[in-house]
Amino acid sequence: MTTTCPKCNYTRQPSDTAPDYECPKCGVIYQKYLEAQRAQRAEAPARPATSAQPTQPAQARKAIAAPVQTAPDLDDDIEAFTDRLRADSRYPTFRELVKIITYFWMALAALIALGGVVSLIKVGGFAGFGILLTSLFFAALFVVVGRISREVSLMLVDLSDAAVRIASRMQP
């Protein structure tokens, strides 16, 4: 089943990543838009006709009549927006590099933990146990540093992508 946007007439494609309730092209929430259109039609006969000529330009009337775009659940909308933003990133190479660096941190943490276990077996006693605890501490530290650096890097790329999108929608 294909869905056509009631606002911009865009027909959804199978490759579109926007949620089913939102137009991938203009971002309108289908249900809200249709409800606003129904409400507008219902109140139209109740308005008195003041003159044959409209007092507002057509563009201004469309802007006033445009529905507020809200999603059924704000958290789902933010997640969907973030997923779309990351799927259509302007910096895919940097995102892949961040993944590789994160894998490096995790591999390093695993090697350190493995080294601690080997030391416990080879050295034994309190010295081996001390080396194991120290290596587990540094392995955990490397995991935390790897995850935090990944999140910070992706947040910066998300901010850059969002800034590019905002700038592209501004009128010159």
Beta strands, then each sheet from edge to edge (+ up, - down):
end
